[in-house]
C-alpha cells in the first residue's frame, strides 16, 4: 500500500490546497518560482548523484506506489513529489500564518478566510 504517497498527500498537499485561495494574492510568484526551481534542482541532484548511488539512504519499497525512475538509480516517484509538495506547502503555510498574525483575528476566522 502506498503509505508514503498517502502521507505526502494528507500532510503537505491537502492543507496547502485548502489554504491556497487565502494565500495566493500575497505570494511573490516570481521569487517563489526561482526558489522552487533551485530547491527541486539541488534536491534531486543530491539524491540522484550522491544519496542513492552511495546508499546513504534509501526507500522502503513496500510503502511506495511502485513507479521508479531507473535512470536515476531507481528513484521512486514519491522522492520527486516530496520536494515539490514540501516547497509549495511551506510557502503557503508561511503566508497563511503571516496573514493570521497581521489580521488580529482568531485562528478559525483567519484560516478559513471568513
CORLINWO-V516119 format. One record per backbone hydrogen bond with DSSP energy under -1.0 kcal/mol. CO is the residue of the C=O (numbers start at 1). NH is the residue of the N-H. Records with the same first field share a line. If there is no record, write none. Layout:
CO->NH, NH
//
This chain:
1->3
2->6
3->7
4->8
5->9
6->10
7->11
8->12, 13
9->14
12->16
13->17
14->18
15->19
19->23
20->24
23->26
27->29
28->32
29->33
30->34
31->35
32->36
33->37
34->38
35->39
36->40
37->41
38->42
39->43
40->44
41->45
42->46
43->47
44->48
45->49
46->50, 51
47->52
50->54
51->56, 57
59->61
60->63
61->64
63->4
67->77
69->72, 74, 75
75->69
76->79
77->81
78->82
80->84
81->85
82->86
83->87
84->88
85->89
86->90
87->91
88->92
89->93
90->94
91->95
92->96
93->97
94->98
95->99
96->100
97->101
98->102
99->103
100->104
106->110
107->111
108->112
109->114
//
